[in-house]
Amino acid sequence: MRHTGRVARVLWLEVTGFLFLVLAIIGAGAAYREYRHYVRGEAGFGKIAVAAVFTLMFLYFGANSFWKARRAGK
């Protein structure tokens, strides 16, 4: 039972890390799209900042989840 629990925890951390990284990629796309609008003068800088913070935050969450999975697997 203990081994199964450890494997399930590692799998959970890897799946959530993957989902966080996918969300970071979506956020990076939004930041790029808002940057293009900003360059054309159609949007303010605030939307770029929000998208960039979102992207960085989810990159951190994803990397941290994979780091925890690596440590839990040992």
N, C-alpha and C positions, 0 to 999 in steps of 0.2 A: 504494500500500500504506500509506503514511504517513497519508493522509487517512482511509482505512477504519479504521485502528487508532485514530485520534483519535475518530471517530464511535462506534466500538464502546466505547471507554472512557467517553465521555459517557453513552451508553445504559446501560452497566453501572452507573455511579454513580447515574443517575436511577432505575433499577429497584430497586437496593438501598436508595436513599433512600426510595422509596415503601413498600417492605416494612418498613423501620424505622418509618415513620410509622404504618403499619397496626398494627404491634405496640404502638406508643405509645398508640394509640386503644384497643386491647384492654386494655392496662395501666391506662388511665384508667377504663375500665369496671369493672375489678376493684377499683381503689382506691375508686370510688364505692360499689360493692357492699359492700366491707369497712367503709366508713364507716357505711353504714346498719346493719350488724351491730353496729358499735361503739356507735352511738347507742342501740340497743336493749339494750346490755349483753351481747351474745352473743359478742363477740370482743374481743381486746386491741388495743392501739394498734400493736403490732409489724407486723401484717399490712398495715395502712394504710401504714405507713412503707416497707415493702418494695415494695408496689405503686406508691407515689409515686416512689420512687427508680428503679424499673424504667421508669416512664413518662417521667420527666425524662431518664434516660439514653438511651432510644431516641428521644426528641424531639431530643436533641442529635445523635445519630448520623444521624438523618434529615436534619436541617437542614445538618449538616456535609457530608453526601454531596451534597446539592443545591448547596451552595456550591462544592464541589470540581468538580462537573460544570459549573457556570457558568464557573469559571476555566479548566477544561480545554477548553471550547468556544471560547474566544477565540483 
